């Protein structure tokens, strides 16, 4: 599952990520068993609802902290070799037994 480099456009409170938070989240996904940590968007959209969604390359271009953080993540080899291939076996399983809206006709 992809994740975002910063704030997203669908939360009631859109809080930007702190410096280093995106890197920490990426390594956490890999350490918990992900084979890679993809991002939702490459470039900021010019129109539509997702123009406010965070991207690897924001509207202001390569001068943005977000762009520098993404480049650093891709070029920093520290700890990546130790994390790749790791697995976490959970002690519990959570099951949500709620049907999505509209799945069953009204009774």
C-alpha positions in Angstrom: 0.0 0.0 0.0 1.3 3.4 -0.9 1.8 6.2 1.6 2.2 9.9 1.4 5.2 12.2 1.6 3.3 14.8 3.6 -0.2 16.0 4.2 -3.2 14.5 2.3 -6.3 16.2 1.0 -9.0 14.1 2.7 -8.4 14.5 6.4 -10.4 17.0 8.5 -7.1 18.4 9.9 -4.4 18.3 7.3 -1.2 18.3 9.4 2.1 18.4 7.5 4.7 15.8 8.4 7.6 16.9 10.6 11.2 16.7 9.1 12.3 13.1 9.1 8.8 11.7 9.6 8.3 10.5 6.1 11.7 8.7 6.2 10.8 7.1 9.5 7.5 5.9 8.2 9.1 4.4 5.1 11.6 2.5 7.1 8.9 1.4 9.6 6.8 -0.1 6.7 9.8 -2.0 5.4 10.8 -3.2 8.9 7.2 -4.5 9.4 7.5 -6.7 6.3 6.8 -4.5 3.3 9.1 -5.2 0.3 9.1 -1.5 -0.6 7.4 1.8 0.5 5.8 3.4 -2.6 4.4 7.0 -2.6 0.9 7.9 -3.8 1.9 10.7 -6.2 5.0 11.5 -8.2 4.0 15.1 -9.2 1.5 17.5 -7.9 -1.6 17.8 -10.0 -2.4 21.2 -11.5 -6.2 20.8 -11.2 -8.8 18.9 -9.2 -9.1 17.7 -5.7 -5.7 16.1 -5.5 -3.8 19.3 -6.3 -3.6 19.8 -2.5 -2.4 16.2 -1.9 1.3 15.8 -1.0 3.6 14.5 -3.7 7.3 13.6 -4.2 7.7 16.7 -6.5 5.5 19.5 -5.2 4.3 22.6 -7.0 7.3 24.6 -5.9 9.7 22.1 -7.5 13.0 20.7 -6.4 13.6 23.5 -3.8 11.1 22.0 -1.5 12.1 20.1 1.7 9.8 17.3 0.7 11.7 16.7 -2.5 15.0 16.8 -0.7 13.7 14.3 1.9 12.5 11.9 -0.9 15.9 12.1 -2.7 17.7 11.5 0.6 15.5 8.5 1.3 16.3 7.0 -2.1 20.1 7.6 -1.8 20.7 6.8 1.9 21.7 3.2 2.2 21.8 3.2 6.0 20.0 0.3 7.6 18.1 -0.6 4.4 19.9 -3.9 3.9 19.2 -4.9 7.4 15.5 -4.2 7.0 14.8 -5.8 3.6 13.3 -9.3 4.0 12.4 -8.9 7.7 9.0 -10.2 8.9 6.9 -9.5 12.0 4.6 -12.3 13.1 1.7 -10.7 15.0 0.4 -12.2 18.2 -3.2 -11.3 17.4 -5.5 -10.8 14.5 -8.2 -8.1 14.3 -11.3 -8.9 12.2 -13.8 -6.2 11.3 -17.1 -7.9 10.5 -19.0 -4.8 9.4 -20.5 -4.9 5.9 -19.7 -2.0 3.7 -22.6 0.5 3.0 -24.9 -0.8 0.2 -23.7 -4.4 0.3 -27.0 -5.7 1.5 -30.5 -4.5 0.6 -32.5 -3.0 3.4 -34.5 -5.5 5.5 
